[in-house]
Amino acid sequence: MTTRILIADDQEDIRSGFRLILDSQPDMTVVGEAPDGESAVALARELRPDVVLADIRMPKLDGLEVTRLLAPVTRVVVVTTFDLDEYVHTALRNGACGFLLKRSGPTLLIEGVRAAMAGDTLISPQITVRLLSRLTAAGQDGPDGASPRRAAPQEPQGHPLTGREVDIVRLVARGLTNAEIGAELFITAGTAKTHIANVQAKLGARNRVGIAAWAWEHGVARAEGD
């Protein structure tokens, strides 16, 4: 089954580049392009694509408003240059199925579309790591503002996860993609994806950020090289 995609971005070269990447996939086809938010909403309602890729800063309607209007009936993945925390939070709150940075490259763009089709939420690893490092710093700073020595990662008590799922959670907290998790644990990307779906269900997490937040809060997250 072919995934039908609408690209909304005010830069023609970006739209052309995304089309080239996505049309090269045997299971994807770009059915339309929109140079602004109003056109994106109108085309989405006319063409009924499976996935809309929406930039944030567009004329007439920005990508956050496009997401709010379309997310109830269409999968929307925000793809932008701007990774401000406010944008990430608003996009996810408005129902986005992903938040990707344009600099993340073609592989993550393709994986983001496939994740959206599978009901998953893919967020660029750089964003996940930054958001959670800030969350951790805010939660661990002492009353004088000084950060205490970080405790060694440990197994959380009384949780529903298997040992393998805890390993998966640690890698999600480091911002790894499914393919990178698979390479790290010598499993396929598909198996990693299945584990992540199981973890989300067990923890009641909405997306990968929710999984990573749980890891930091329960002391199982660790940075690369720890």
PASEBA-1860 file (N, C-alpha, C; in nm, 3 decimals):
! residues 226
1> MTTRILIA> 0.085/-0.119/0.000/0.000/0.000/0.000/0.089/0.124/0.000 ~ 0.059/0.218/-0.088/0.141/0.337/-0.103/0.093/0.448/-0.010 ~ 0.187/0.509/0.063/0.156/0.623/0.149/0.152/0.751/0.067 ~ 0.041/0.822/0.071/0.023/0.945/-0.006/0.058/1.064/0.082 ~ 0.146/1.152/0.032/0.205/1.258/0.114/0.182/1.394/0.052 ~ 0.148/1.491/0.137/0.138/1.630/0.097/0.250/1.707/0.166 ~ 0.325/1.787/0.091/0.437/1.865/0.146/0.396/2.012/0.153 ~ 0.405/2.071/0.271/0.372/2.212/0.289/0.496/2.287/0.339
9> DDQEDIRS> 0.551/2.371/0.254/0.670/2.448/0.288/0.677/2.568/0.194 ~ 0.714/2.684/0.246/0.715/2.803/0.161/0.839/2.812/0.072 ~ 0.934/2.720/0.088/1.054/2.721/0.004/1.044/2.612/-0.103 ~ 1.048/2.653/-0.227/1.032/2.558/-0.337/1.142/2.453/-0.340 ~ 1.266/2.494/-0.308/1.377/2.399/-0.312/1.362/2.291/-0.205 ~ 1.304/2.328/-0.090/1.280/2.229/0.016/1.173/2.131/-0.030 ~ 1.066/2.182/-0.087/0.959/2.094/-0.135/1.013/1.998/-0.242 ~ 1.095/2.051/-0.332/1.150/1.966/-0.439/1.242/1.859/-0.381
17> GFRLILDS> 1.323/1.897/-0.282/1.413/1.801/-0.220/1.339/1.691/-0.147 ~ 1.235/1.729/-0.073/1.155/1.629/-0.002/1.085/1.536/-0.100 ~ 1.033/1.595/-0.209/0.964/1.512/-0.309/1.060/1.408/-0.368 ~ 1.182/1.451/-0.398/1.281/1.361/-0.455/1.311/1.245/-0.359 ~ 1.326/1.278/-0.231/1.356/1.175/-0.130/1.240/1.077/-0.115 ~ 1.119/1.131/-0.102/1.003/1.047/-0.071/0.956/0.968/-0.193 ~ 0.960/1.029/-0.311/0.919/0.957/-0.432/1.016/0.844/-0.467 ~ 1.136/0.848/-0.410/1.233/0.741/-0.436/1.198/0.613/-0.360
25> QPDMTVVG> 1.107/0.624/-0.263/1.067/0.508/-0.185/0.954/0.433/-0.256 ~ 0.963/0.301/-0.265/0.861/0.226/-0.340/0.723/0.232/-0.278 ~ 0.716/0.265/-0.149/0.586/0.265/-0.081/0.536/0.406/-0.049 ~ 0.594/0.508/-0.115/0.554/0.646/-0.089/0.537/0.722/-0.219 ~ 0.443/0.817/-0.220/0.428/0.906/-0.334/0.379/1.043/-0.286 ~ 0.436/1.148/-0.341/0.395/1.284/-0.308/0.280/1.321/-0.400 ~ 0.164/1.355/-0.340/0.045/1.384/-0.420/0.019/1.533/-0.434 ~ 0.094/1.616/-0.359/0.072/1.759/-0.371/0.174/1.840/-0.294
33> EAPDGESA> 0.185/1.967/-0.330/0.274/2.061/-0.261/0.197/2.189/-0.232 ~ 0.225/2.249/-0.118/0.159/2.374/-0.080/0.264/2.474/-0.034 ~ 0.260/2.599/-0.083/0.359/2.700/-0.045/0.321/2.780/0.078 ~ 0.201/2.756/0.133/0.159/2.829/0.252/0.057/2.746/0.328 ~ 0.026/2.791/0.451/-0.061/2.713/0.537/-0.204/2.700/0.488 ~ -0.260/2.808/0.433/-0.397/2.801/0.383/-0.409/2.700/0.269 ~ -0.313/2.703/0.178/-0.314/2.607/0.067/-0.298/2.465/0.119 ~ -0.216/2.447/0.223/-0.195/2.314/0.280/-0.325/2.257/0.333
41> VALARELR> -0.400/2.338/0.407/-0.527/2.291/0.463/-0.626/2.259/0.352 ~ -0.635/2.348/0.252/-0.729/2.326/0.141/-0.693/2.201/0.061 ~ -0.564/2.184/0.030/-0.521/2.067/-0.047/-0.539/1.938/0.032 ~ -0.513/1.944/0.162/-0.529/1.825/0.245/-0.675/1.780/0.246 ~ -0.765/1.875/0.252/-0.907/1.840/0.253/-0.955/1.791/0.116 ~ -0.888/1.840/0.010/-0.925/1.797/-0.125/-0.862/1.662/-0.161 ~ -0.732/1.647/-0.132/-0.658/1.529/-0.177/-0.662/1.414/-0.076 ~ -0.691/1.445/0.050/-0.695/1.345/0.158/-0.567/1.259/0.162
49> PDVVLADI> -0.451/1.322/0.179/-0.327/1.244/0.189/-0.322/1.166/0.319 ~ -0.235/1.067/0.323/-0.215/0.990/0.446/-0.133/1.070/0.547 ~ -0.036/1.146/0.496/0.055/1.222/0.582/0.077/1.360/0.523 ~ 0.075/1.461/0.608/0.111/1.597/0.569/0.243/1.634/0.637 ~ 0.342/1.676/0.561/0.466/1.729/0.616/0.454/1.880/0.618 ~ 0.459/1.941/0.735/0.432/2.084/0.748/0.548/2.159/0.811 ~ 0.595/2.261/0.741/0.693/2.353/0.799/0.620/2.439/0.903 ~ 0.694/2.502/0.992/0.630/2.587/1.093/0.608/2.728/1.040
57> RMPKLDGL> 0.713/2.793/0.994/0.701/2.933/0.952/0.662/2.942/0.805 ~ 0.530/2.950/0.785/0.475/2.964/0.650/0.381/3.085/0.646 ~ 0.360/3.144/0.527/0.265/3.255/0.516/0.122/3.209/0.542 ~ 0.036/3.305/0.578/-0.109/3.288/0.592/-0.146/3.205/0.714 ~ -0.104/3.080/0.720/-0.121/2.999/0.841/0.012/2.930/0.870 ~ 0.056/2.934/0.996/0.181/2.864/1.025/0.155/2.715/1.045 ~ 0.263/2.638/1.053/0.251/2.494/1.063/0.184/2.445/1.190 ~ 0.193/2.522/1.297/0.128/2.482/1.422/-0.023/2.490/1.408
65> EVTRLLAP> -0.072/2.595/1.340/-0.215/2.608/1.318/-0.263/2.505/1.216 ~ -0.182/2.479/1.114/-0.214/2.373/1.018/-0.229/2.240/1.089 ~ -0.138/2.213/1.182/-0.145/2.089/1.259/-0.274/2.083/1.339 ~ -0.308/2.191/1.405/-0.430/2.193/1.488/-0.554/2.165/1.403 ~ -0.558/2.222/1.282/-0.675/2.207/1.197/-0.684/2.068/1.133 ~ -0.569/2.010/1.100/-0.569/1.885/1.025/-0.553/1.759/1.110 ~ -0.488/1.771/1.225/-0.453/1.652/1.305/-0.572/1.564/1.342 ~ -0.691/1.619/1.364/-0.803/1.529/1.398/-0.835/1.426/1.289
73> VTRVVVVT> -0.800/1.455/1.164/-0.837/1.364/1.055/-0.718/1.319/0.969 ~ -0.603/1.385/0.984/-0.487/1.356/0.900/-0.360/1.351/0.987 ~ -0.270/1.260/0.955/-0.143/1.254/1.026/-0.055/1.370/0.979 ~ -0.007/1.449/1.075/0.078/1.564/1.042/0.213/1.547/1.109 ~ 0.319/1.559/1.030/0.455/1.558/1.082/0.515/1.696/1.057 ~ 0.556/1.763/1.164/0.619/1.894/1.150/0.766/1.874/1.113 ~ 0.810/1.939/1.007/0.949/1.932/0.963/0.999/2.075/0.948 ~ 1.092/2.114/1.032/1.127/2.256/1.040/1.275/2.277/1.068
81> TFDLDEYV> 1.320/2.400/1.047/1.455/2.440/1.085/1.461/2.481/1.231 ~ 1.347/2.521/1.286/1.342/2.582/1.419/1.300/2.479/1.524 ~ 1.387/2.457/1.623/1.360/2.355/1.724/1.335/2.417/1.862 ~ 1.268/2.530/1.865/1.236/2.594/1.992/1.144/2.504/2.074 ~ 1.169/2.496/2.204/1.087/2.411/2.290/0.939/2.444/2.278 ~ 0.908/2.572/2.267/0.768/2.614/2.257/0.702/2.553/2.133 ~ 0.777/2.549/2.022/0.722/2.491/1.900/0.698/2.341/1.918 ~ 0.793/2.272/1.979/0.780/2.128/1.999/0.657/2.098/2.083
89> HTALRNGA> 0.644/2.167/2.197/0.532/2.143/2.287/0.399/2.172/2.220 ~ 0.391/2.284/2.148/0.266/2.322/2.083/0.229/2.224/1.973 ~ 0.327/2.184/1.893/0.301/2.089/1.784/0.245/1.958/1.837 ~ 0.309/1.904/1.942/0.263/1.778/1.998/0.128/1.793/2.065 ~ 0.107/1.906/2.132/-0.022/1.931/2.196/-0.133/1.943/2.091 ~ -0.099/1.997/1.973/-0.196/2.011/1.865/-0.219/1.882/1.788 ~ -0.146/1.776/1.824/-0.170/1.646/1.763/-0.072/1.601/1.659 ~ 0.044/1.666/1.649/0.144/1.625/1.551/0.189/1.481/1.576
97> CGFLLKRS> 0.215/1.409/1.468/0.264/1.272/1.476/0.416/1.264/1.471 ~ 0.481/1.379/1.473/0.626/1.382/1.470/0.676/1.525/1.465 ~ 0.801/1.544/1.506/0.865/1.675/1.500/1.009/1.652/1.458 ~ 1.038/1.684/1.333/1.169/1.656/1.276/1.240/1.784/1.235 ~ 1.370/1.785/1.249/1.451/1.897/1.201/1.496/1.868/1.058 ~ 1.494/1.971/0.975/1.533/1.953/0.836/1.677/1.903/0.824 ~ 1.761/1.943/0.918/1.901/1.902/0.911/1.922/1.756/0.953 ~ 1.816/1.689/0.997/1.831/1.550/1.042/1.857/1.453/0.927
105> GPTLLIEG> 1.826/1.495/0.803/1.862/1.413/0.688/1.748/1.328/0.634 ~ 1.767/1.270/0.516/1.661/1.196/0.447/1.616/1.070/0.519 ~ 1.707/1.000/0.585/1.670/0.874/0.651/1.565/0.898/0.759 ~ 1.585/1.002/0.839/1.490/1.030/0.947/1.358/1.081/0.890 ~ 1.364/1.153/0.778/1.241/1.199/0.714/1.155/1.080/0.672 ~ 1.217/0.984/0.608/1.147/0.863/0.566/1.095/0.786/0.686 ~ 1.177/0.773/0.789/1.136/0.700/0.909/1.022/0.773/0.979 ~ 1.023/0.907/0.973/0.917/0.984/1.036/0.782/0.960/0.969
113> VRAAMAGD> 0.782/0.950/0.837/0.658/0.921/0.764/0.609/0.781/0.799 ~ 0.699/0.686/0.803/0.660/0.548/0.833/0.611/0.535/0.977 ~ 0.676/0.609/1.067/0.633/0.607/1.208/0.492/0.663/1.220 ~ 0.464/0.772/1.150/0.330/0.832/1.154/0.226/0.733/1.102 ~ 0.257/0.663/0.996/0.164/0.565/0.940/0.140/0.449/1.035 ~ 0.240/0.420/1.117/0.229/0.309/1.212/0.166/0.351/1.345 ~ 0.130/0.480/1.355/0.071/0.528/1.479/0.173/0.566/1.584 ~ 0.299/0.577/1.545/0.406/0.615/1.637/0.435/0.764/1.622
121> TLISPQIT> 0.512/0.819/1.714/0.552/0.959/1.707/0.704/0.965/1.708 ~ 0.763/1.018/1.602/0.908/1.027/1.594/0.951/1.173/1.613 ~ 1.042/1.195/1.705/1.096/1.327/1.731/1.246/1.322/1.709 ~ 1.300/1.423/1.642/1.444/1.423/1.614/1.522/1.399/1.743 ~ 1.619/1.308/1.738/1.695/1.275/1.859/1.755/1.396/1.929 ~ 1.803/1.495/1.851/1.864/1.613/1.913/1.765/1.683/2.006 ~ 1.638/1.686/1.965/1.535/1.754/2.045/1.505/1.674/2.170 ~ 1.491/1.544/2.156/1.461/1.459/2.271/1.567/1.472/2.378
129> VRLLSRLT> 1.693/1.463/2.338/1.802/1.472/2.435/1.805/1.608/2.502 ~ 1.784/1.715/2.424/1.788/1.849/2.483/1.674/1.871/2.582 ~ 1.554/1.833/2.544/1.440/1.853/2.632/1.458/1.779/2.763 ~ 1.507/1.658/2.754/1.518/1.577/2.875/1.638/1.616/2.961 ~ 1.743/1.663/2.899/1.857/1.710/2.979/1.815/1.833/3.059 ~ 1.730/1.917/2.999/1.682/2.035/3.071/1.587/1.994/3.182 ~ 1.501/1.896/3.151/1.408/1.847/3.253/1.484/1.792/3.372 ~ 1.590/1.715/3.343/1.670/1.655/3.449/1.742/1.760/3.530
137> AAGQDGPD> 1.801/1.859/3.462/1.874/1.964/3.532/1.781/2.041/3.624 ~ 1.659/2.069/3.575/1.563/2.143/3.657/1.522/2.063/3.779 ~ 1.514/1.932/3.763/1.469/1.849/3.873/1.578/1.814/3.972 ~ 1.704/1.827/3.931/1.813/1.781/4.017/1.893/1.894/4.079 ~ 1.874/2.017/4.033/1.950/2.127/4.091/1.916/2.143/4.239 ~ 2.016/2.171/4.317/1.995/2.192/4.459/1.939/2.329/4.486 ~ 1.906/2.359/4.613/1.845/2.486/4.645/1.932/2.606/4.613 ~ 2.063/2.585/4.607/2.153/2.696/4.575/2.179/2.706/4.425
145> GASPRRAA> 2.109/2.621/4.346/2.126/2.625/4.200/2.237/2.537/4.151 ~ 2.314/2.477/4.241/2.424/2.391/4.199/2.372/2.251/4.172 ~ 2.421/2.190/4.065/2.377/2.054/4.033/2.454/1.954/4.118 ~ 2.385/1.863/4.186/2.453/1.763/4.266/2.515/1.656/4.178 ~ 2.597/1.574/4.235/2.658/1.463/4.160/2.547/1.369/4.115 ~ 2.551/1.331/3.987/2.447/1.245/3.934/2.465/1.103/3.985 ~ 2.356/1.044/4.029/2.361/0.907/4.077/2.380/0.812/3.959 ~ 2.443/0.699/3.985/2.463/0.601/3.880/2.328/0.545/3.838
153> PQEPQGHP> 2.310/0.514/3.709/2.185/0.456/3.663/2.155/0.328/3.739 ~ 2.029/0.307/3.770/1.990/0.188/3.843/1.858/0.136/3.790 ~ 1.828/0.010/3.823/1.703/-0.048/3.780/1.591/0.008/3.866 ~ 1.487/0.066/3.806/1.376/0.116/3.885/1.299/-0.001/3.946 ~ 1.242/0.020/4.062/1.171/-0.086/4.130/1.022/-0.078/4.100 ~ 0.957/-0.195/4.091/0.813/-0.201/4.077/0.759/-0.153/3.944 ~ 0.837/-0.164/3.837/0.789/-0.121/3.705/0.751/-0.245/3.624 ~ 0.674/-0.227/3.515/0.625/-0.343/3.439/0.716/-0.388/3.325
161> LTGREVDI> 0.835/-0.328/3.311/0.919/-0.354/3.195/1.009/-0.475/3.215 ~ 1.036/-0.544/3.104/1.136/-0.650/3.106/1.276/-0.589/3.101 ~ 1.377/-0.671/3.122/1.514/-0.622/3.114/1.547/-0.566/2.978 ~ 1.501/-0.634/2.873/1.525/-0.586/2.738/1.456/-0.452/2.714 ~ 1.336/-0.437/2.767/1.264/-0.311/2.750/1.331/-0.196/2.823 ~ 1.393/-0.225/2.938/1.470/-0.122/3.009/1.589/-0.078/2.924 ~ 1.654/-0.176/2.858/1.764/-0.141/2.767/1.714/-0.050/2.655 ~ 1.598/-0.082/2.600/1.539/0.000/2.494/1.512/0.141/2.545
169> VRLVARGL> 1.456/0.150/2.664/1.422/0.281/2.723/1.547/0.367/2.738 ~ 1.656/0.308/2.783/1.781/0.383/2.800/1.828/0.441/2.667 ~ 1.813/0.365/2.560/1.859/0.411/2.430/1.764/0.517/2.373 ~ 1.636/0.504/2.399/1.541/0.609/2.360/1.577/0.739/2.431 ~ 1.614/0.730/2.558/1.651/0.849/2.636/1.777/0.914/2.584 ~ 1.860/0.838/2.513/1.979/0.895/2.450/1.949/0.954/2.314 ~ 1.824/0.941/2.268/1.783/1.001/2.141/1.809/0.915/2.019 ~ 1.831/0.785/2.036/1.861/0.699/1.922/1.733/0.668/1.843
177> TNAEIGAE> 1.748/0.653/1.712/1.637/0.612/1.626/1.618/0.461/1.638 ~ 1.510/0.410/1.577/1.487/0.265/1.581/1.602/0.189/1.518 ~ 1.653/0.240/1.406/1.764/0.173/1.339/1.889/0.171/1.427 ~ 1.916/0.282/1.494/2.034/0.290/1.581/2.018/0.200/1.705 ~ 1.896/0.194/1.758/1.870/0.105/1.871/1.892/-0.040/1.828 ~ 1.843/-0.074/1.709/1.862/-0.209/1.658/2.009/-0.245/1.644 ~ 2.089/-0.152/1.590/2.232/-0.177/1.574/2.300/-0.192/1.710 ~ 2.260/-0.112/1.806/2.320/-0.118/1.940/2.292/-0.250/2.010
185> LFITAGTA> 2.171/-0.303/1.991/2.129/-0.423/2.063/2.130/-0.548/1.975 ~ 2.177/-0.534/1.851/2.185/-0.647/1.757/2.047/-0.707/1.730 ~ 1.950/-0.620/1.709/1.816/-0.660/1.670/1.776/-0.577/1.549 ~ 1.667/-0.612/1.484/1.623/-0.535/1.368/1.554/-0.407/1.414 ~ 1.548/-0.311/1.322/1.476/-0.186/1.353/1.329/-0.215/1.381 ~ 1.273/-0.315/1.310/1.134/-0.353/1.332/1.111/-0.408/1.472 ~ 1.207/-0.489/1.519/1.196/-0.543/1.655/1.207/-0.431/1.758 ~ 1.298/-0.336/1.734/1.310/-0.221/1.823/1.180/-0.143/1.828
193> KTHIANVQ> 1.118/-0.125/1.712/0.991/-0.053/1.705/0.883/-0.125/1.785 ~ 0.880/-0.258/1.776/0.782/-0.336/1.852/0.804/-0.320/2.001 ~ 0.930/-0.326/2.045/0.962/-0.306/2.186/0.915/-0.168/2.233 ~ 0.940/-0.067/2.152/0.902/0.070/2.190/0.751/0.081/2.203 ~ 0.677/0.019/2.112/0.531/0.021/2.119/0.483/-0.047/2.248 ~ 0.547/-0.158/2.284/0.511/-0.228/2.408/0.541/-0.142/2.530 ~ 0.656/-0.074/2.528/0.694/0.014/2.639/0.593/0.128/2.653 ~ 0.555/0.189/2.540/0.457/0.297/2.545/0.327/0.250/2.609
201> AKLGARNR> 0.283/0.131/2.570/0.158/0.078/2.625/0.171/0.053/2.775 ~ 0.283/-0.005/2.817/0.300/-0.038/2.959/0.314/0.086/3.046 ~ 0.381/0.189/2.993/0.405/0.310/3.072/0.296/0.414/3.054 ~ 0.208/0.393/2.955/0.108/0.493/2.924/0.170/0.618/2.865 ~ 0.284/0.601/2.797/0.355/0.715/2.737/0.295/0.746/2.601 ~ 0.281/0.876/2.570/0.221/0.916/2.443/0.319/0.901/2.327 ~ 0.448/0.921/2.356/0.547/0.919/2.250/0.685/0.892/2.309 ~ 0.789/0.906/2.226/0.925/0.876/2.271/0.972/0.971/2.380
209> VGIAAWAW> 0.926/1.096/2.374/0.963/1.190/2.479/0.909/1.142/2.614 ~ 0.786/1.089/2.613/0.728/1.036/2.736/0.808/0.919/2.791 ~ 0.855/0.832/2.701/0.940/0.720/2.744/1.070/0.771/2.804 ~ 1.133/0.864/2.734/1.260/0.917/2.782/1.244/0.991/2.914 ~ 1.133/1.063/2.928/1.108/1.133/3.055/1.098/1.033/3.170 ~ 1.030/0.922/3.145/1.019/0.817/3.249/1.158/0.765/3.285 ~ 1.243/0.747/3.184/1.378/0.696/3.209/1.457/0.791/3.298 ~ 1.450/0.922/3.268/1.523/1.019/3.350/1.465/1.026/3.491
217> EHGVARAE> 1.334/1.025/3.501/1.270/1.038/3.632/1.297/0.918/3.723 ~ 1.319/0.802/3.663/1.340/0.681/3.741/1.487/0.640/3.750 ~ 1.575/0.727/3.703/1.718/0.704/3.722/1.779/0.598/3.633 ~ 1.714/0.564/3.521/1.771/0.462/3.434/1.836/0.520/3.309 ~ 1.816/0.650/3.285/1.878/0.711/3.168/2.024/0.736/3.195 ~ 2.103/0.723/3.092/2.245/0.756/3.105/2.295/0.806/2.972 ~ 2.383/0.900/2.979/2.440/0.957/2.857/2.535/0.860/2.795 ~ 2.559/0.877/2.665/2.654/0.792/2.592/2.791/0.803/2.655
225> GD> 2.851/0.689/2.680/2.984/0.688/2.738/2.982/0.669/2.888 ~ 2.862/0.674/2.954/2.856/0.653/3.099/2.880/0.506/3.129
END
